[in-house]
Amino acid sequence: MTLPPNAHTATRRHLEERVEVFIAGYEARGQQPDPFAGEYLVRALASLKAGDYAAGEARLRLAEMPAERRSPQDIAKVPTGYALLSTAELRRSFERTKLGQLR
């Protein structure tokens, strides 16, 4: 099955919109994501930058997952021992990623 020519662009925009809502939620609450949410958001941004939108969606779904529903396997994949990115830093990274997609 061949996708319409604009499907790639629509998929990218959908992921960008979902990331926007996710980050904006933290900004509105004045909170920082916990290590799990922050790590999977960074991974979603990396997928967005690489053009792997399906992986980005999957990683963003993990970032959005409430703590009580996270699997031990996914939790174990989150590295420890490094400084977490703040919501402001995540916003800047997202904005840079969006700009990079336009080039």
Beta strands, then each sheet from edge to edge (+ up, - down):
end
